[in-house]
Amino acid sequence: MKRHAILYILVCTLLMVSCNSYEKDKQIKADLTIKAKEDVNFAGVNFTVKNLDVKIWGNCPTYKSKMAILQKLGTIHVIKHIDDQLAIGPLYLGQDHDLKLLADSLLAKHPESWAVITDQNVILKGNVKEKQLPKLLEAIHQQIPERALINQTTVN
């Protein structure tokens, strides 16, 4: 009987920790989304958050802009690790940049997801909680109706 009680407590504790981690991941992603809206250095960058680890990739036009991004990430003290896959390369900011910011705002509560905007499409990638996916797809379709929505996410 004692074993069952200990096992039950252990499982509950693990569930609480994983839920807490997911909530913190959501907060980090929301914070990064705000920073990306306010800072042009984030223009060619995508990011996801999982278990307090941030994966960041894309192009920065200069080394200085890359360092500015990493410095801002360093101000978020709950981040455990930054997987920096940023490259220095050309960056073109067209009208799709505003749509990318809008899509990122809609994805702010989904820490493991990101969007790719093309001339014709909004491509949703990464992982999204199964219960949240229909509402997310509807919101993206309503906010960006002029582009076809392609869902390439996996659900968890």
Secondary structure as the mmCIF struct_conf table of DSSP 4:
data_model
#
loop_
_struct_conf.conf_type_id
_struct_conf.id
_struct_conf.beg_label_comp_id
_struct_conf.beg_label_asym_id
_struct_conf.beg_label_seq_id
_struct_conf.end_label_comp_id
_struct_conf.end_label_asym_id
_struct_conf.end_label_seq_id
HELX_RH_AL_P HELX_RH_AL_P1 LYS A 2 GLU A 38
HELX_RH_3T_P HELX_RH_3T_P1 VAL A 40 PHE A 42
TURN_TY1_P TURN_TY1_P1 ALA A 43 GLY A 44
STRN STRN1 VAL A 45 LYS A 50
TURN_TY1_P TURN_TY1_P2 ASN A 51 LEU A 52
STRN STRN2 ASP A 53 CYS A 60
BEND BEND1 PRO A 61 THR A 62
HELX_RH_AL_P HELX_RH_AL_P2 TYR A 63 GLY A 74
TURN_TY1_P TURN_TY1_P3 THR A 75 THR A 75
TURN_TY1_P TURN_TY1_P4 HIS A 77 VAL A 78
STRN STRN3 HIS A 81 ILE A 88
TURN_TY1_P TURN_TY1_P5 GLN A 95 GLN A 95
HELX_RH_AL_P HELX_RH_AL_P3 ASP A 96 LEU A 106
TURN_TY1_P TURN_TY1_P6 LEU A 107 LYS A 109
TURN_TY1_P TURN_TY1_P7 PRO A 111 GLU A 112
STRN STRN4 SER A 113 ILE A 117
BEND BEND2 ASP A 119 GLN A 120
STRN STRN5 ASN A 121 VAL A 128
TURN_TY1_P TURN_TY1_P8 GLU A 130 GLN A 132
HELX_RH_AL_P HELX_RH_AL_P4 LEU A 133 GLN A 143
BEND BEND3 ILE A 144 ILE A 144
TURN_TY1_P TURN_TY1_P9 PRO A 145 GLU A 146
BEND BEND4 ARG A 147 ARG A 147
STRN STRN6 ALA A 148 VAL A 155
#
